[in-house]
Amino acid sequence: MSTIGDITTWYSGGTPSRARSDYWSGDIPWISAFTLKDAEINTSDQFLTPEAVAAGSRMAPLGSTLLLVRGSALHNVIRAGMVTSPVAFNQDVKALVPKRGVVPKYLTHVIRGNEHELLKLVTSSGNTAGVLDTNVVQAFEIYLPNEHDQRRLVEAFDDVDKLIATLERLITKKQAIKQGLMQQLLTGKIRLPGFAGQWNDVVLGDHVSYIKTVALSRAQLDNVSSIRYLHYGDIHTRNSVRLNAATEDMPRASHLLVGSAGILRVGDLVFADASEDPAGVGKSVEIASVPEDGVVPGLHTIAARFNKSVLADGFKAYLQYIPTFRESLLRLAAGTKVLATTRSYISSISISLPHVDEQRAIAQVIMDADEEIDRLQIRLSKAKAIKQGMMQELLTGRTRLPVMEPAS
């Protein structure tokens, strides 16, 4: 065991004068809390000239670990990364240069791997920024094997990091493909094989009825009552556009509180009726399954039941991604801080729709893409969990890598 202070030399950075615009037109990346996010540090969104570095900042030595010691992010995450190309850094960041006998990348791994314990050391300054006291961090004890074992541990962690990076890139690629599919299929720019009929303009208000909602606060909900309760906040925070209310964990409400609220059915579409962000306008979920005791639409929601001969189950979940629908809602949305969606707004919108058979086929293609992304997300979560488990075991010495037999 050793301490971080015993195995490193620390340097502080700085910020050149903002009044000198010429200082900020160079090609030297300048690292701040905003750009210190990855395990390897080589670029930024702001760049300095050599004169600016000399006047108020510092270059980070290659192989050093940059550690954020002040910033609001510290309340949630430890930000540390190894410098792989020349960068400067500001006063909220420290450069930790490993001493002899310490493999540079091992230092980065050991700091990031002890995130849970280091977060316990974060305090708050007067302006709510998180603070990592340098003296406390320098006294933090870590497991330090010999250089050979450090390199072997780095190789093991790098292998998992490569898998994680590959999965992240693949997920990004698949999400872009799905986005392109939706842009083409939901507008009729591309037709699926076997479909050639004309799309028809439909006024949504001619084919919808609305379900009575019930406004309950979070304090009135529990996890033991039988009736599921769909809160607008749970719509905004969902990644999926479909809700399996029969199987997913949801807040619950008692019969007495629910009263005469409408019970949702499979195929109903539930909108959040307000958003602080334009991206949340029109956000909705389609009910894919319902529990025996039912689920009710809650606070700040609009529950719509469309004629299934006009809007097919599955397809209506993607209504929020049809450009004419979103653009119409954004144009109608009222308010400055909060953008509202209303029943009358939804009913007034006219959109072009294909026959329900083509709608089902389009929905299936997009759902297949969603399921593929979901599978990759599960693999990514497992890979991250494996890495976390490895770090907890290998960076504490509780588990040792097997001894490698010399080649005969």
Stockholm file with secondary structure:
# STOCKHOLM 1.0

chainA/1-408         MSTIGDITTWYSGGTPSRARSDYWSGDIPWISAFTLKDAEINTSDQFLTPEAVAAGSRMAPLGSTLLLVRGSALHNVIRAGMVTSPVAFNQDVKALVPKRGVVPKYLTHVIRGNEHELLKLVTSSGNTAGVLDTNVVQAFEIYLPNEHDQRRLVEAFDDVDKLIATLERLITKKQAIKQGLMQQLLTGKIRLPGFAGQWNDVVLGDHVSYIKTVALSRAQLDNVSSIRYLHYGDIHTRNSVRLNAATEDMPRASHLLVGSAGILRVGDLVFADASEDPAGVGKSVEIASVPEDGVVPGLHTIAARFNKSVLADGFKAYLQYIPTFRESLLRLAAGTKVLATTRSYISSISISLPHVDEQRAIAQVIMDADEEIDRLQIRLSKAKAIKQGMMQELLTGRTRLPVMEPAS
#=GR chainA/1-408 SS CEETTTTEEEEECCCCCTTCGGGGSSSEEEECTTTCCSSEECCCSCEECHHHHHHHCEECCTTCEEEECEEGGGGTCCCEEEECSCCEECTTEEEEEECTTCCHHHHHHHHHHTHHHHHTTCEECTTSCEECCHHHHHTCEECCCCHHHHHHHHHHHHHHHHHHHHHHHHHHHHHHHHHHHHHHHTTTSSCCTTCCCCCEEEEGGGGEEEECCCCCCGGGCBSSSSEEEECHHHHHTCSCSEEETTTSCCCEECHHHHTTCCCCCTTCEEEESEESSGGGTTCEEEEEECCTTCEEECTTEEEEEECTTTSCTTTGGGGGGCHHHHHHHHHHCCCSSSEECCHHHHHHCEEEECCHHHHHHHHHHHHHHHHHHHHHHHHHHHHHHHHHHHHHHHTTTSSCCCCCCCCC
#=GC SS_cons         CEETTTTEEEEECCCCCTTCGGGGSSSEEEECTTTCCSSEECCCSCEECHHHHHHHCEECCTTCEEEECEEGGGGTCCCEEEECSCCEECTTEEEEEECTTCCHHHHHHHHHHTHHHHHTTCEECTTSCEECCHHHHHTCEECCCCHHHHHHHHHHHHHHHHHHHHHHHHHHHHHHHHHHHHHHHTTTSSCCTTCCCCCEEEEGGGGEEEECCCCCCGGGCBSSSSEEEECHHHHHTCSCSEEETTTSCCCEECHHHHTTCCCCCTTCEEEESEESSGGGTTCEEEEEECCTTCEEECTTEEEEEECTTTSCTTTGGGGGGCHHHHHHHHHHCCCSSSEECCHHHHHHCEEEECCHHHHHHHHHHHHHHHHHHHHHHHHHHHHHHHHHHHHHHHTTTSSCCCCCCCCC
//
